[in-house]
Amino acid sequence: IVTVSDDCMLSMQKLFPRQKGKIYCIENIIADKTVNIYPIGSNNFQDDFSGKRLVTVGRVCSDKGLDYALEACRILKEQGERFRWYWIGPYTDLSLLKERTATLNINEEFVFLGATDNPYDYMRNAYLLIHPSKFEGKAVAVEESKVLAIPVVATNYSTVSNQIVDGENGRIVE
């Protein structure tokens, strides 16, 4: 059995028609129990910022929309918004990332927290979860934010409407 997303499943069935009955879609299961297994308070923001906190969870890379996020952060700052955007996830070169935020004059507003096993306290204390990906299968962070009842803003990647109904349980943006 090969487990894949719905779109991929249909493509796989077309590509391997003799295996059609052996290819299934099994969704990632994100439930309260999964998210709440981590104790509340084990990870939280370690600064004294008191404005709106925006959170992104995922690998820090172009595929996950890092360039979109940095540009959006720059625009929000220019518009006078008071916020801090935290990106939780693994990265390879913090000095390069700091250089990019400094060039855009957003080094105070955009914070790289690194990888953690428990992003949920950060998410619970966020004003919004921002998911700026360029493409996804089924975004686990989006599902986790729905369980935590955190508003989501996501880019319009090809499968986003499988998880978010624009204006109902989140916003889909270009």
C-alpha positions in Angstrom: 0.0 0.0 0.0 1.3 3.5 -0.9 -0.1 6.3 1.2 -0.4 9.7 -0.6 -2.7 12.7 -0.8 -5.9 12.6 -2.8 -4.4 14.5 -5.8 -1.3 12.3 -5.8 -3.4 9.2 -5.4 -5.4 9.9 -8.5 -2.1 10.6 -10.4 -0.6 7.4 -9.1 -3.7 5.4 -10.1 -3.4 6.8 -13.6 0.3 6.1 -13.8 -0.1 2.6 -12.5 -3.6 1.4 -13.5 -2.9 -2.2 -12.7 -2.2 -1.2 -9.1 -5.3 1.0 -8.8 -6.9 -1.1 -6.1 -3.8 -1.0 -4.0 -3.3 2.8 -3.8 -5.1 4.6 -1.1 -5.2 8.0 0.5 -4.7 8.0 4.3 -4.9 11.4 5.8 -2.6 12.7 8.5 -4.6 12.5 11.7 -4.2 15.6 13.9 -6.4 15.5 17.0 -6.7 17.3 20.3 -5.0 14.3 22.0 -2.0 14.6 19.6 -1.6 18.4 20.1 -2.3 18.4 23.8 0.2 15.6 24.7 2.8 18.3 25.3 2.5 20.2 28.6 1.3 23.7 28.4 4.0 26.2 29.2 7.0 24.0 28.2 7.8 26.3 25.3 6.8 30.0 25.1 8.1 33.3 23.8 11.1 34.5 25.7 10.8 38.2 25.1 8.8 41.1 26.5 7.0 41.9 23.3 3.4 42.9 23.9 2.0 43.4 20.4 0.5 40.9 17.9 2.5 37.7 17.5 2.5 36.0 14.1 3.8 32.4 13.9 5.0 30.3 11.0 5.8 26.6 11.6 8.0 24.7 9.1 11.4 24.4 7.6 12.9 27.8 6.9 13.4 27.6 3.1 12.1 29.0 -0.2 9.6 26.2 -0.7 7.9 27.1 2.5 7.6 30.7 1.3 10.4 32.4 3.2 10.7 35.1 0.5 6.9 35.7 0.7 7.1 36.0 4.5 10.0 38.4 4.6 8.4 40.7 2.0 5.0 40.6 3.8 6.8 41.4 7.0 8.5 44.4 5.4 5.2 45.7 4.0 3.4 45.3 7.4 6.2 47.3 9.1 6.0 50.0 6.5 2.3 50.2 7.1 2.9 50.9 10.8 1.6 47.6 12.2 2.9 46.6 15.6 3.7 42.9 15.4 6.5 40.4 15.7 6.7 37.4 13.3 8.3 34.2 14.7 9.3 31.4 12.4 9.6 28.0 14.2 11.5 25.4 12.3 15.0 24.2 11.3 17.3 26.4 9.3 20.8 25.9 8.0 22.5 29.4 8.2 21.2 31.8 10.8 23.8 34.5 9.9 22.5 34.6 6.3 18.9 34.8 7.6 19.8 37.7 9.9 21.6 39.4 7.0 18.4 39.2 4.9 16.2 40.6 7.7 18.7 43.4 8.4 18.8 44.3 4.6 15.0 44.6 4.7 15.1 46.5 8.0 12.9 43.9 9.7 15.4 42.3 12.1 13.4 43.3 15.2 10.1 42.2 13.6 11.1 38.8 12.2 12.5 36.2 14.6 13.9 32.7 13.8 13.3 30.4 16.8 14.8 27.2 15.3 13.4 23.7 15.6 11.4 22.4 18.5 9.4 19.3 19.2 6.6 21.4 20.8 5.5 24.4 18.7 2.1 24.4 20.4 2.6 26.9 23.1 3.9 29.4 20.6 0.9 28.6 18.4 -1.5 29.0 21.4 -0.1 32.4 22.1 -0.1 33.6 18.6 -2.5 36.2 17.0 -2.3 34.3 13.7 -0.6 31.3 12.1 0.8 32.3 8.8 1.5 29.5 6.3 3.3 31.1 3.3 4.1 27.9 1.4 4.5 27.7 -2.4 3.2 24.1 -2.5 2.1 21.5 0.0 0.4 18.1 0.1 -1.6 18.5 3.4 0.0 21.0 5.8 0.3 19.6 9.3 0.8 23.1 10.8 -2.5 24.2 9.3 -4.3 21.2 10.8 -2.7 21.8 14.2 -3.7 25.4 14.2 -7.3 24.4 13.4 -7.3 22.0 16.5 -5.9 24.9 18.6 -8.5 27.3 17.1 -5.8 29.7 15.9 -6.7 31.8 12.9 -4.8 30.8 9.7 -3.6 32.9 6.8 -2.2 30.7 4.0 -1.0 31.3 0.5 -3.0 30.0 -2.4 -1.0 26.9 -3.1 -2.7 24.1 -5.1 -4.1 22.0 -2.2 -4.9 24.8 0.3 -8.6 24.6 -0.4 -8.6 21.0 0.9 -7.9 22.5 4.4 -9.1 26.1 4.4 -12.4 27.6 3.3 -11.5 31.2 2.7 -13.4 33.4 5.1 -14.7 30.5 7.2 -11.8 28.8 8.9 -9.0 31.0 7.6 -7.9 33.3 4.8 -6.3 32.3 1.5 -4.1 35.0 0.0 -2.0 35.4 -3.1 
